[in-house]
Amino acid sequence: MTKKILYGADYSVYVRIARMALEEKGVDYKLVPLDIFAAEGIPAWYLEHHPFGRIPAFEHDGFRLFETNAIARYVDEAFDGPALQPADAPDRARMGQIIGMLDAYGYRAMVWDVAVERLEKAEPDETLIAASLSQAETVLKALISLKAKGPWLLGDQLTLADLHAAPIIAYFVKVAEGRDLLARFADMRDWYARVAARPSFARTEKVS
């Protein structure tokens, strides 16, 4: 029996992306809780897994990886189960483009500058929220323009692009502004409903 360990916190968007990939592939893994925001700081031993002290990190029989994109691609290629990456070059490039766009322009705006700002700050920065909602709208418009015909972002095949987008959108719609904005984009609203109905989404949802 091989050992698969994912290090990270269940509240993390990026840990959830890696977990959804593992779940979609049917990989039996262990989640080792690691809170990088804990008062005592990041444990020294963890820096051997991730030199920058971020989450997640992954280990498979002594082979170590950090960075969510590398972990998700490894999970898809190293284990049996449905392919999570397109076979043809244009669709693989489109998948990478969507993931890169979400990392560069979506995550910070949608998760931290809208959802976390609204949910966790006693006095939220309304100017920051407004600017970030504008950026989130641009991200959703770009996703619509890039989305292929079919149930998933790249058409009929669920890919790592869907698994990357889902946890980011899930955090965004924790707040009313996020729900209201998503509702304006019917294709993305319906896509989110489909991905949120998958067992991998339910099994990786943080239980308060």
Buried (B, 14 or more C-beta within 10 A) or exposed (E): EEEBBBBBBBEBBBBBBBBBBBBBBEBEBEBBEBBBEEEEEBBEEBEEBBEEBBBBBBBBEEEEBBBBBEBBBBBBEEBEBEEBBBEEEEBBEBBBEBBEBBBEBBBEBBBBBBBBBBEEEEEBEEEBBEBBBEBBBBBBEBBEEBBBEEBBBBBEBBBBBBBBBBBBBBBBBBBEBBEEBBEEBEEBBEBBEBBBEBEBBEEBEEEE
